[in-house]
């Protein structure tokens, strides 16, 4: 397969193109998981908006950037051409379809409260990392730190990944003089497209690293903890007191520490 930094992708911005993508997402293998996703938007949570859903389809070795900003509700309600009973919403809400993310909390909060889409078959890599981590489990790690710590990327590839990351952050991060509104500008810049694509592609490598560890008999208790905490995270979208920017978000579950 190609490097995540040289991968092929397409921005899906029309209903007809989306219908064709939905057809490609039907009846995919569940083991290993086929779908790896991430969201980008403006103040991504119940109080903001979703710009793009990035979906890496492992069996196809291809990434789709679904243009939610332009498609709106149609991004989730458009049926497939060959599978008229299937939509992106029905796929994401199917508990039999594993969906791999890194920290599901704000992504699911945005989906559930903006488009009434509630993720079901969630596999949260951030929680898997804590469960498999040696040493202190007090704090959660961000994706950048996880990638650097576990060295699933070769040094040359890591340098390229960091350069794309830095360039993207300069465009959208307010503290760097950018604005998240750039995710709504069309055509989408190549820099932002690569920024979206590379992270979901690397999620597959992290799943390959952590999933076998959690299948070991000695890790059965941690596997259960990951499952239960994932369900709790998904349910946060129903909690009126959920703070998508709270400092406590950096802490691992209190009974894991």
C-alpha positions as CSV (number, residue, x, y, z in Angstrom):
1,X,0.0,0.0,0.0
2,X,1.1,3.6,-0.5
3,X,2.4,5.8,2.2
4,X,-0.3,7.9,3.9
5,X,1.6,10.9,2.7
6,X,1.3,9.8,-0.9
7,X,-2.2,8.4,-0.7
8,X,-5.0,9.0,-3.1
9,X,-8.2,10.8,-2.1
10,X,-11.1,12.7,-3.4
11,X,-13.4,15.5,-2.1
12,X,-17.0,14.3,-2.4
13,X,-19.2,17.3,-2.8
14,X,-22.1,16.2,-4.9
15,X,-25.1,14.0,-4.2
16,X,-24.3,11.7,-7.2
17,X,-20.7,11.3,-6.1
18,X,-21.8,10.6,-2.6
19,X,-24.3,7.9,-3.7
20,X,-21.4,6.1,-5.4
21,X,-19.3,6.3,-2.3
22,X,-22.0,4.9,-0.1
23,X,-22.2,1.9,-2.4
24,X,-18.4,1.3,-1.8
25,X,-19.0,1.3,1.9
26,X,-21.4,-1.6,1.9
27,X,-20.5,-5.1,3.1
28,X,-16.9,-4.3,3.9
29,X,-14.8,-6.7,6.2
30,X,-15.2,-6.0,9.9
31,X,-11.9,-7.7,10.9
32,X,-9.7,-5.8,10.6
33,X,-11.9,-2.8,10.6
34,X,-12.4,-1.2,7.2
35,X,-13.4,2.4,8.2
36,X,-11.1,5.0,9.8
37,X,-12.6,8.4,10.3
38,X,-12.0,11.9,11.5
39,X,-14.0,15.2,11.5
40,X,-12.9,18.7,10.9
41,X,-15.0,21.8,11.4
42,X,-15.5,25.1,13.1
43,X,-15.7,24.7,16.9
44,X,-16.2,21.0,16.4
45,X,-18.9,20.0,18.9
46,X,-22.6,20.6,19.5
47,X,-22.0,24.4,19.4
48,X,-20.2,24.5,16.1
49,X,-20.3,23.0,12.6
50,X,-18.9,20.1,10.7
51,X,-16.9,20.9,7.5
52,X,-15.5,17.6,6.4
53,X,-15.7,13.9,7.4
54,X,-12.6,12.1,6.3
55,X,-13.1,8.3,5.7
56,X,-10.2,6.1,5.0
57,X,-11.4,2.8,3.5
58,X,-8.7,0.2,4.2
59,X,-9.8,-2.5,1.7
60,X,-9.8,0.2,-1.1
61,X,-6.7,1.9,0.2
62,X,-8.5,5.2,-0.6
63,X,-9.7,8.2,1.4
64,X,-12.9,10.1,0.9
65,X,-13.3,13.6,2.2
66,X,-17.1,14.1,2.5
67,X,-18.0,17.8,2.0
68,X,-20.5,18.2,4.8
69,X,-20.3,22.0,4.6
70,X,-21.8,22.0,1.1
71,X,-23.9,18.8,1.3
72,X,-25.5,19.5,4.7
73,X,-28.1,16.9,5.7
74,X,-27.7,15.2,2.3
75,X,-24.2,14.0,3.4
76,X,-26.0,11.6,5.7
77,X,-29.3,10.9,4.0
78,X,-28.3,10.3,0.5
79,X,-28.8,6.6,-0.4
80,X,-26.5,4.5,-2.5
81,X,-27.3,4.0,-6.2
82,X,-27.0,0.2,-6.0
83,X,-28.0,0.0,-2.3
84,X,-31.0,2.4,-2.0
85,X,-31.7,1.3,1.6
86,X,-28.2,2.4,2.8
87,X,-26.9,5.9,3.7
88,X,-23.8,7.2,5.4
89,X,-26.0,7.7,8.5
90,X,-27.1,4.0,8.5
91,X,-23.6,2.8,8.1
92,X,-22.2,5.0,10.9
93,X,-25.1,3.9,13.2
94,X,-24.7,0.2,12.5
95,X,-23.1,-1.5,15.6
96,X,-21.9,-4.3,13.3
97,X,-19.8,-1.9,11.3
98,X,-16.6,-1.0,13.3
99,X,-15.5,2.6,12.9
100,X,-12.1,3.6,14.2
101,X,-11.4,7.1,15.5
102,X,-9.0,8.9,17.8
103,X,-11.1,10.4,20.7
104,X,-14.7,10.0,19.7
105,X,-16.1,12.6,22.2
106,X,-16.4,15.8,20.2
107,X,-16.8,14.1,16.8
108,X,-19.8,12.2,18.1
109,X,-21.1,15.3,20.0
110,X,-21.1,17.2,16.7
111,X,-22.7,14.4,14.7
112,X,-25.4,13.6,17.2
113,X,-26.4,17.2,18.0
114,X,-26.1,18.7,14.5
115,X,-27.2,15.9,12.2
116,X,-28.8,13.4,14.6
117,X,-26.2,10.8,13.6
118,X,-25.0,8.7,16.5
119,X,-21.9,6.6,16.0
120,X,-22.3,3.0,17.1
121,X,-19.5,0.5,16.3
122,X,-16.8,2.9,17.7
123,X,-13.2,1.8,18.3
124,X,-11.4,4.6,20.1
125,X,-7.6,4.4,19.6
126,X,-7.0,6.9,22.3
127,X,-8.5,4.6,24.9
128,X,-6.7,1.6,23.5
129,X,-3.4,3.4,23.9
130,X,-4.0,4.1,27.6
131,X,-5.0,0.5,28.2
132,X,-1.9,-0.8,26.6
133,X,0.5,1.8,28.0
134,X,3.1,0.8,30.5
135,X,3.6,3.2,33.4
136,X,1.2,6.0,34.5
137,X,-2.3,6.1,33.0
138,X,-3.2,9.4,34.6
139,X,-3.3,11.5,31.4
140,X,-4.6,11.0,27.9
141,X,-2.2,11.4,25.0
142,X,-3.0,13.3,21.8
143,X,-2.5,11.6,18.4
144,X,0.8,13.4,17.7
145,X,2.3,12.1,21.0
146,X,1.1,8.6,20.4
147,X,2.6,8.5,16.9
148,X,5.9,9.7,18.2
149,X,5.9,7.5,21.3
150,X,5.2,4.2,19.5
151,X,7.2,4.9,16.4
152,X,4.8,3.4,14.0
153,X,6.2,5.8,11.4
154,X,9.7,5.7,10.0
155,X,11.8,8.8,10.8
156,X,11.7,10.2,7.2
157,X,8.0,9.6,7.0
158,X,7.5,11.2,10.5
159,X,9.3,14.3,9.3
160,X,7.0,14.7,6.3
161,X,4.0,14.0,8.6
162,X,5.1,16.7,11.0
163,X,5.7,19.2,8.1
164,X,2.1,18.7,6.8
165,X,0.8,18.9,10.3
166,X,2.6,22.2,11.0
167,X,1.5,23.7,7.7
168,X,-2.1,22.8,8.3
169,X,-2.1,24.2,11.8
170,X,-0.8,27.5,10.5
171,X,-3.8,27.7,8.3
172,X,-6.6,26.9,10.8
173,X,-5.3,27.4,14.3
174,X,-6.3,30.9,15.7
175,X,-3.3,30.9,18.0
176,X,-1.1,30.6,14.9
177,X,-3.0,33.3,13.0
178,X,-5.3,31.0,11.2
179,X,-9.0,30.3,11.2
180,X,-11.0,27.1,11.2
181,X,-13.2,28.6,8.5
182,X,-10.5,27.6,6.0
183,X,-12.1,24.1,6.1
184,X,-15.2,25.6,4.5
185,X,-13.3,27.3,1.6
186,X,-13.6,25.7,-1.8
187,X,-11.7,24.5,-3.5
188,X,-10.1,22.9,-0.5
189,X,-6.4,23.6,-0.3
190,X,-4.1,20.6,-1.0
191,X,-2.4,21.3,2.3
192,X,-5.6,20.9,4.3
193,X,-6.6,17.8,2.2
194,X,-3.3,16.2,3.1
195,X,-3.7,17.2,6.7
196,X,-7.1,15.4,6.8
197,X,-5.9,12.3,5.0
198,X,-2.7,11.5,6.8
199,X,-4.1,11.1,10.3
200,X,-6.9,8.7,9.4
201,X,-4.4,6.6,7.4
202,X,-2.1,6.3,10.4
203,X,-4.9,5.1,12.6
204,X,-4.8,1.8,10.9
205,X,-1.2,1.3,12.0
206,X,-2.1,2.1,15.6
207,X,-5.0,-0.3,15.5
208,X,-2.6,-3.0,14.2
209,X,-0.3,-2.2,17.2
210,X,-2.9,-2.1,20.1
211,X,-5.6,-4.5,19.0
212,X,-3.6,-7.7,19.3
213,X,-2.4,-6.7,22.8
214,X,-6.0,-6.2,24.0
215,X,-6.8,-9.8,22.8
216,X,-4.3,-11.3,25.2
217,X,-5.9,-13.2,28.1
218,X,-4.0,-11.0,30.6
219,X,-5.6,-7.9,29.0
220,X,-9.2,-9.1,29.2
221,X,-10.0,-6.7,32.0
222,X,-8.6,-3.8,30.1
223,X,-10.5,-4.8,27.0
224,X,-13.7,-4.6,29.0
225,X,-12.7,-1.2,30.4
226,X,-12.0,0.2,26.9
227,X,-15.4,-1.0,25.7
228,X,-17.3,0.5,28.7
229,X,-15.5,3.8,28.5
230,X,-16.1,4.0,24.7
231,X,-19.8,3.6,25.3
232,X,-19.6,6.3,28.0
233,X,-17.9,8.6,25.7
234,X,-20.5,8.1,23.0
235,X,-23.3,8.8,25.5
236,X,-21.8,12.2,26.4
237,X,-23.7,13.7,23.4
238,X,-26.8,13.3,25.5
239,X,-25.4,15.0,28.6
240,X,-26.4,18.7,28.7
241,X,-23.5,19.4,31.0
242,X,-20.8,18.0,28.7
243,X,-18.0,20.5,28.2
244,X,-16.3,19.9,24.9
245,X,-13.4,22.1,26.0
246,X,-13.1,21.2,29.6
247,X,-9.7,20.7,31.2
248,X,-10.8,17.4,32.6
249,X,-10.8,16.0,29.0
250,X,-7.0,15.5,29.3
251,X,-7.5,13.1,32.2
252,X,-7.8,9.3,31.7
253,X,-10.9,7.7,33.3
254,X,-10.5,8.1,37.1
255,X,-10.6,4.4,37.8
256,X,-7.8,3.7,35.3
257,X,-5.2,5.7,37.1
